[in-house]
Amino acid sequence: MMYAIYLSTYHEHKFWFSGRPELEREITFQGDSAIYYSFYKELLKASSFKKGIHQLTHDNRTLSLKTMNTVRQMTLYPELIASILYQASGSEEVIEPVYFYIGIVFGLQGIYVTALFVTSWLMSGTWLAGMLTVAWFIINRADTTRIDYSIPARENWALPYFACQVAALTGYLKNNINSSAEVHEIYKIYLFSLFLGYVLQFENTALLVSPLLSLAATALLAKYLQMNMKKGTLLSRMLKVIYFYLVFTATVTLNLTMKTFISHKENEHLIKVLEVKLGLNTNKNFTVNWLLCQESLQTPSQDFFLRLTHSSLLPFYILVLIICLASVGQASFRKMSNKQVNEPTTHEGRIGERPEVAYHILHTVSLGLLSMMMEGMKYVWTPYVCMIAAFGVCSPELWTTLFKWIRLKTVHPVLLALILSMAVPAIIGFSLWKEFFPRIMAELSELQEFYDPDTVGLMTWIKRQAPIAAVFAGSPQLMGVIRLCTGWMVTNLPLYNDDDLQKRNENIFQIYSKRSAEDIYKILTSYKATYLVIEDSICNEVGPVRGCRVKDLLDIANGHVYYDENDSSGYSKYGRFCQEIKMNYSPYVNYFTRVYWNRSYLIADPIAEQRHITDYMKTVQCILHDYYRLTDTTRERYSQNYRGYNCLPRIERHLSSFSILTPVLFQFHSNYLFSYDLENNKIVESCKHDKKYSLSPYGEIQSKLCNNHVQTAHKLNLTGDH
């Protein structure tokens, strides 16, 4: 409870949350966090909970041209539960929805540290270990949780439950230390949990091909064979040797078999990232390169280890890990040698023979290896480090194990172990309190300010000026905020768990590449985008690592730069689109109209130019009327439509502001083709043609004119029946 209050106070002082309007509060949610919270808002706005569920499972109002089950796609069960609790508890008149939401998350974080406290206490036998675990967790908060800046993140909902499961499993193993039957039951629990998750997540096939399912199934089978094997037989001893080999080889075989017969495309991007990091795959597309450049998927920085060392956490963790690993190895060797192993006691100093210790050591080593490859895994591993280190320094049994190894004779090892198990935590706690407690109190008393007027201005303009049917395109992170703050439809989201979302993000990111205005226009219109939002921070990004900026990754993917020494340099005849469009010159003004801009954002409207095209078509019709001899019937028709209309000003205005590559090919009636030379302001040729062309704005066709000359021409579709 105290930790939850601490988080709430810190969050309030950091953002001045209570004194801000709703729009500014929502802007504090960034990227994928904004998307998750937006669905919580939608559930509360629904006329009934059943209708809200249906809207989320058949959502066609978030992404343009796409209907998806967002509950499955984005794992929205936390938002479902939060909305149910908010409405069922009658909190509508007591607390605002946003405070209820973040209050639940902060409460879960309190449960999280409580579970770590209990686990460390169970393993060491003293509450001092739990207190030391919590102290290290809070001091190293930058490396133990992302709650400070990403409240709705999935891990902030999942890790508290994970910690509770670990605490329950610790107690279970501690009370049943020599029973193979109980281990057998644990495998069954894993299988049941996976099956339940498969059902609740709308038959999520990713769970069927997960390594955990294959490992649990094969371990269950191997354990069954081992339990039914007669002890003392030659076959029994051989099975002990090949037990682990059987488990891992069967796991890999079963997993590969499942992947062969079951379609699995969700979360493939993470598998590709792991393959690249392990050197198993060298094929990297834009999405993989972009993910590899994210801080969470890079190797941990040196500062991370320095922070853990400065708080004395890492040195004690390494000491405890070495002792426990050696003791677990020693116990395993004894068991493999068929030596009689009794239940260990504190005085015997055999800490590695305790099942819960062996489990946690193997678990922390596995998480540590993943953390060394991907820094984002530190938010799972570092809390484990706090727990293991605190358990070790507070455990008399660990000190006894160490002293018996070094054959200490001057002082009784058990007595010295009891003294150190109390003295060392006290010394560590006093030093931490003296150095870090003033810093924590200073954080709570410091009044910070979250000031982002450009984003506020952008969202305000969208809410006031954009039509209800508007569709916005831009960077995935910004689209999440736009979706939350305005409710408007977007073309892409900061999610990468299926191929379509990855392709959408890569295509929309092309606004920061060296592509032509026409290419960008075609991409946007293919997703029915009506507004394009360009961020100056991405367009003019000056990152410390060249090659990891968005524009660098796009240039590599599009072949516009050197990829390695053996590749020739690519060249693009176009400038970077996001920079060129700001110049407001042709051909960019032919496709996009700037409708809003500030220091950080620019909004362009690719649809507004179609109104300009229609106006230009009328100009072309005027040109025909004034500069070319038409049939009497046609002249009469144009005279009726444009009687008294002065075409010359329209011609001059459009020819000066609307530059199109010559010649312009347009069709009059069904069998006359005209080619108009904009540069010389005259019709250069016309002919009667048998084929009726289907023409539309801003396309290109290979047109065979009457003189059999084949050329590419921009085509315009005249209005009406012309």
N, C-alpha and C positions, 0 to 999 in steps of 0.2 A: 504494500500500500504506500509506504514512504517513497519507494522508487517511482511509482506512478505519479504521485504528487510532485516529485522532483521534476519529472519529464514535463508535466503540465505547466509548471511554473517557468521552466526554461523555455518552453515553446511560446508561452505568452510574452515573455520578455524579448525573445528573439524577433518575433513578427508583430508585436503589438496587436495580437489577434482580435481581442475584444473591442478595440477601438477602430476597426477597419470596416468598410462596407463589404457586402457579400462578394462583389467582384474581385476586390483586392485580396480577400481571403482565399478565394479559389485559385488565384494566380500563383499562390505559394505552392500549390500542387503542380508538379512538373512531369512531363513525359508520360510514362505508363501509369503513374500514380493518378494523374488527372483523369485518365480513361476509367480507371476503376471507380473513382469517386463519382464520376458522371452517371454511371449506371445505378449507383445508390440513390442519387437524386431522382432518376427516372422512376425507380420503384416507388418512391414516396409520392411522386406526382400522379401515378396511375390511379384510376378510379377505383380499382380493386386489386388485391394482391394477385389474384388469378390472372387478371388482364396484364398486370406487370410482368408476371412470369412468361406469359405468352409473347409479350413484346420482346423480351430478352432472348427467348429461344427461337424466335422468328424475326430477328432484327433486320430491317431493311432501311433504317433511318440513320444509321451511323456511317456506313461506307456506301459510296455511290456505286450503283450497278452490282450490288452484292447483298445477298441475304444470308445471315449466319446465325448459328446458335452461340451467342456470346457467353452463356453460362459455361458451356464446354470449352469454347475457344479461349476464354480469358480467365477461367476458374473463378467465377463470381459467387461462389457459395458464401464467402464472408459478407459480401454486400447483401445477399438474400437474408442471412441470419440477422444482420444489423438492422435491416429495414423491418423485419418481423418484430424484433425486440422493441424498436422505436414505436411502432404502432400499437403493439399489444400492451406495452407498459403505460400507455397514455401519456407519453412524454411530449406530445405536440405542444401543449400549453405550458410546459415547464422548462424545456431546453431546446435550443435550436438544433436542427439536424446535424450540422457540421460539428458541434461540440459533443453531441451524442456519439458520433462516429469516431472522432479522435479519442474520446474518453474510453471507448471500448478497446481501442488499440493500446492506449497507455495502460489500461487495466491488464491487458494480456502481457504486456512487458513486465508488470509486477509479478504476474504468475510465472513468467519466464525465469526471473532471478530467484524466485522462491523455489522453483524446481531445481535449479542449479545448487541452491543452498541445501536442499534436502538430500540431493544426490551426494554431494561432498560430505555431508554429515553421516550418511549411511555408510560410506566407504571408509571414513576415518574413525568414526565412533565419537566424535566431538563436534559441538556446535561451533567451535573456533574455526574449523575448516570452512563451514558455511559462511561465516562472517568475512573471512579472508577472500573467499570466492566472490562475494558480492562487491567487496571493496575493489578488487582487481578489475572486475567487470565494469564498474562505474568509472574508474580512473582511466581505463583503456576504452572508453565508450566510442571513440572514433574508429576503433577496429573491431568492436564487438557488435555494433548495431548501426543501421542506417535510419533509425527512427527520427533523427534530427531533421532530415531534409527529404524523407520519402515515407511519410506515414502510411499511405495505403499499400505500400509494396507487399507482395505476396509473402515474403519471408517474415514480415512483422506479424502476420497472422499464423504462419505455419510453425515457426521455431518455438513459440511457447508450448504448443501441443507436442512437438518433437521432444522438448526437454522434459515434459511430464511423462512421456512414454519411456524415456531413458531412466527417469527416476523410478518408475514402476518396475522396469526390467531389472534395475539394480537391486531393488528390494526382493524381487522374485529370485534372482540368482543367489543373493546373500543367504536366503533362508533354505535353499535347496542346492547345496554346494556339490553334492556327489551323485545326483540323480540324472541319468541319461534320459529318463522318461520325460522330465520337465523340459529338457532341451528339445526333445521331440515335439512337445506341445508348442514351444515357441515357433518352430517352423510352421506348424499348422496355423498359428495366429497370423504369421506373415502372409500365408496363402489366402486366408479368409479376408484379411485387410485389403489385399490386392483385388480380390473378387468384388468386395463391397465398393471399392473405389471405381472399378470398371463399370458397375451398375449405376452408381450415383453420377458418374461423369459421362452419361449417355453413351455407353459402350466405347470408351476411349481405347482405341487399339494400341496406343503408346504403352499402356500398362501391360498388355499381353506380350509385347516384345521387349519389355524392360529386363535388364540383367538380374534385377532382384527376384523376379518370378522364376527365372531359370535356376538361379542359385538356391532359392528356398526349396524348389521342387527336387533338385538333385541332392541337396543336403538331406532332405527328408528321406529320400530313397536310400541313400548311403547309410544314414543313421539306422534305418530300419534293418538293413542287412547286417550292420554291425551288432545291433542289439540281439538279433536272432542267431548269431554265430556262437558256437560253443567256445567257452573260454579255455585257453590252454592248448588248443589245437594248433597245428602248423598253419592251417588256413587262416585262423584267427590272427596269428602274428603277422602273416603276410598282408592281411587286409588292413592292419594298423599302419603298415608302411605305405600302402598304396591308397589309403583313405583320402588324403588331401588331393592326390593326383586324380583320383576318380571324380571327386567333387568338381574340381575346376575344369577338367576336360569335358565332363558331361554337361557342365553349365554352358560352356562355349558351344558345344554341339547342339544342345537344345535351343539356345538363343538363336543360332544361325538358322536352324530349321524353322523356328517360329517366324523369323523375318522373311524366309523364303515364301511361306504360304499366306502370311498376313500382310495386308497393305499397311504401311506405316510411313507417313510423310510428316507427321507432327514432330517438331523438335529435332528434325534431321540436321538443322544448322548447328546445333550443339555437338552432335556427333562429328560433323565435318571439322568443327573447330578443334575438337580433341584429336582427331586424326592428323590434322596439320601440325598441332603442337607436338605430337608424338613422332612426327616424321613419317606417318603411314600414308599420307596423301599430299601431293604437291599441287593439285589443281585447286586454285583459289579464284572465286569470282568476286564481284563487288561486295556482296553481302558478307562473305567470309572475311574478306580483307577489312571491311568496316567493323565487324564484330571483334576481330583480333586487335584492332586499334583502340577498342574501348578499355578504359582503365580496369574494369572488373574482370576482363579476360586476359589481362597481361600478367606477367610474373610480378610478384610482390617487390615493392621498391625497398631500397636500403633504409629509408625513413621508418618503414613499418617495423623492422627488426630493432632499430634504435629506440623507438617508442616503447616496445615491449621490454627491452633491456633496461631502459631508464626507470621503469616502474618496478624493476627487479623480478618481473614475471617470467621472462624467458630463461634466465639462468637457473632458477629453481625448477622450472618445468623440465629443462634438459636433464638436470640431476635426477629428478624423480623418474623420468622416462627411462633413463639408462638403467637405474636400479630395478625398475619393474620389468623391463624387457629381459634383463639378464635372469631375473628370478622366474619369469614365465618360461623362458627357454630351459632353465634348469628343471623346472617342474615337468615340462613336457618330456624332457629326456628321461626323467625318472619313470614317468608313466609309460613311455614307449619301452623301457627296459623291464617292465612288469615288477618294479619294486613296490613294496607295500606302502601306500600313501594314506596316512590318517588325516583326519580333519585338522588343519593347522590352527595353532593358537598364537596369541601375541608373543608368548615367550619363545616359541620355536623359530620365529623369524623366517617364515616361508610365505612371504606375501604373494608370490607369483602363483601359488596353488589355489588361490581364491578365484572362483569363476568370474565374479563381477570385476575383479581387477584385470584378469586376462581379456575380458570383453572390452573394457574401456581402453586398455592400452592398444589393442588391435584397432579399435575404432578411431582413436585419436591419431594413430600413425596413418591410417587410410585418409582421414580428412586432411592431415598435414601434407601428404603427398599431393592431393588435389589443390591445396592452397598454394603450394609452391609453383603450380602451373597456372592457376587462375586466382588473381587477388580477390575476386568476389567471394571465393569460398572461405575467406578469412572470417566472415561474419558467422560461419558455422563452426570453424575450427578454434578461433580465439576464445570464445566462452568455454569450450572444452579444455583449452590450455589453462584457463583460470581455475577450473574445477580440479583438474589433475594435479596442478602445482599445489593448490591449497590442501587437497587430500594428502599429498605426499609429505609435506612439511609438518602436518598435524598428526600423522599416523605413527604411533609408537612402533608398530610392526615393521614399517619401512626402515626406521632407524635401527631397529634390532637386526634386521636382515643385513644392513650395511655393516654394522659392527661385528657381526659373526663372520662376515667375509674377510674382514681385515684382522680378525682374531684379536680383538681388543681384550687385554687382560688386566690393565691397571685399574679400570673401573668396571663394575658389573654392567654388561651391555644393556640389560633390560632397564636398570635404574637410569642409566644415562639416556636411553631412548625416551623414557617417560619425561625426563627433565627437558630434553631438547624439543619434544613434541609440544611442550607448552611455551618454552622460552623463545624458540625461533619464531613462531607465529606472533608472539607478543612484540618482539623486536621489529619484525616486518610491519606489523600493524602500526606501531608507534612512528616508524620512519615514514610510512605512507601518509599517516594523519598529519604529521608535521609539514610535509612537503606539498601534498596535493589537496588537503582540506581547504586551505585558504584560496586555492585556485577555483575549486568547485563553488565556494561561496561567492567568489568574485563573478563567476559566470552567472549565477542566479541574480546577483544584484545589478549586473550590467544591463542597461536598456539599449538594445540594438534596434536597428530600423531596416525594414525591407522596403526599398524605394525603387519602383520600376514604372515610371510614368509613361514610357513609350508603349509597353505592353498594355497598360491600362487604356491608353488612347486608342490602340488598335482594337481592343475588345469593345470599347465603347462605340467606335465607328461601325463595327460589324453589327452590333445589336441595333443601332439606330438606322443605318443606311442600307444594309444588305437585305434583299428580298427573302421571303421565307423559303423559297425553293433554291436558294444559293448553295453552291457546292464549292468548298475551299480546297486548294492544293498548296502544299508547302512541305517543309521538313516534318518528319514524323513527330518529333518532340513538340513542335508548335501546334500541330494538328490536334494533339491530345488536349492541349490547353484551350484551343478554340472550341472543340467539341464540348468541353466542360462548361466554359464560361458563357457560351452563346447558344449551344444546342444545335448549331447548324451542321449539316452533313459535310463530311470530308472525304477526300479520295484515298487517304492512307492513314495508318496508325503506327505508333512506336512498338509494334509487335512483329515477331519474325518466326512464329511457330507454324506457318504453312507457306507453300510456294507462292500462292497468290499475293499474300501480304508482302513477301520479300520482293516479288516482281514489281508491285505497286511502289514500294519505297524506292527501289532502284530507278524506276522510270521517272518518278516525280523529282528525285534528286538531280535529274538531268538539267534542271533549271540553273544549276551551279556549274555546268560543264560548258565546253566549247562547241555548242551546237547552234544550228541556224534557228532563226525565229520561227520558220515554218515547221521545223522538226518539233520544237517545243509546243507549238500550237496544236499540232496533230496529237501529241501525247496527251495534252490537257483535254482536248475535246473527246479523245477516246474514253476518258473517264468522266465525261460530262461536267468538267470543272468550269465554273463560272467566274471564279476569282483565284488569282495567283498571289501568294504572299512570299516575298523575298526578304530574307534576314541578312542584314549587313554583317552581323557577327560571323556568319558562315561564308558569305561571298568574299569578304575581305579578311578572312581568318589568317592570323599569323601565329601558327602553332609552334611549340618548341621542337616538335618532331616532324620534319618534312616527310611526306609520304603517308601520313596518317590524317591529314586534313581531308575534308570531304571532297574538295575540288581536286586534290592530288589523286585520291582513289578513283574519281571519275575519269580523270585524264588517263590513268593507267588502264582502266577497264575499256575506255574508248580508243586506246592505242595512240594517244596524243603525246606521250612522253616515253623516255627510256624506261623499260621495265628491268632489264639487267644489261650487262656489258655486251652480250651477244645480240641483243635486239636493236634494230635500227630505230632511229627517232621518228615517232609519228608526228604528223603535222596537221593542223586544222586551219582552214582558211577563214574560220569564224572566230570572233572574239568570245570571251566568256559571257554567256547570255545575261547573267545576273548583273554584270557591270555595263554591258552594252544597252540594256533596256532603260537604264537610268539616263542615258544620253538623249533619249527622246527623238531619235532620228530614224529615217527609213533604213531598212524595211521593218524595223521593230514597231513603229507606230502603225504600220499596216495591219498588224495582228493584235496589238495590245494597246490599251488605253490606261494610263495611270489615273486612278481614282482616289488614292489616298497614299500619303507617305509622311514619315517623320524621321528622326535620326536613326532609328533601328530597323524600320520596316517599310516596305513598299508594296502596295496592292495594285495589281494590274488586272484589267477586265478583258479577257479574250473575246467575250461575247459582244462587248460594246462596239467593236470594230465592224461587226456584221451590220449594224445600223449604218455605219459609214459606207459599207459596201453597197447597201441598198441605195443610199444617196448617190453613190458614184454610178450605179447602173442608170439612174435617171439622167445623169450627166451624159453618159454614152448615148442614151436615146436622144437627148438634145443635140448631140453632135451629129447623129444620123439625120436628124430633122433639118439641121442648118447647113450641113456640109455635103450631103450626098443626095442624089436624085432618087426619090422613092416612087413607087407606083401611086397612081391617083388615089386608089382605095386606102393605101397605107398613109398617104399624106393627109387624107381627110381624117383618119383616125387620130394621128398625132396632133393635128390641128385642134381637134376637139379636146384632147387631153392636155395640151400645152399651149393653148391659145393665150397670147399675151405673156408668155413665160420667156424671160431673158436668160438664154443659156450661157452667154459669154462669161458672166461673173462666176457661174458655177464651174465652167471649164477651167478658168484661170485658178480658182481656189483649189480645186481638186488636183489639177496637174502639178501644182507647186507643193502640195502636202501629201499626196498619195502616189508614191513612186512604185510602179510595177514594171518588172522586166518586160521589154517589148519582144515580140508583138503581143497585143491582147487579142485573143481569139474569141469571138462571140457569134452567136447564131441568131439570125433574124427569120422569123417564121420557121419553116421546117427544112428548107432546102437552100438557104443562102448563108454563106460564110463570109465574114468580114475580118480583116486583120487591120487593127488600128495602131499606127505608130505614134506613141505618146510623145516621143522626143521631138518629132517634127510636126506633131499636132495635125495629122491628116490620115485618111484612109489610104492604105497603100495598095490593096488589092481586094477584089471580091469575086465571087464566082457562084455558079449554081452547082449544087452538090446533091447527089442522090441519097446520101446517108444522113439520117437524123441523129445528131449528137446529143447525148445527155450530159449537160454541163452543170457544174456546181462551184461555189466559191472556193478559191484557193486550192485547187487541185492542179495536176499537170497531166497532159495527154500528148501522145505523139499524133499530130494531126496532118493528114495528107491533103494539102491544098490543091487547087485546080491545076497548078503548074507542076504537080507531082513532086513538089519540094516538101520533104518531111522535116518538121521542126517542133520543138517543145514550146508550148505556149501556156501561159496562165489563162484560166478560163473563168468566165463570169456567166452567171445564169440570169438572163433578163426576166423581169417580173411579168406577171400576167400570163398570157398565152404566147409570148414572143420567145 
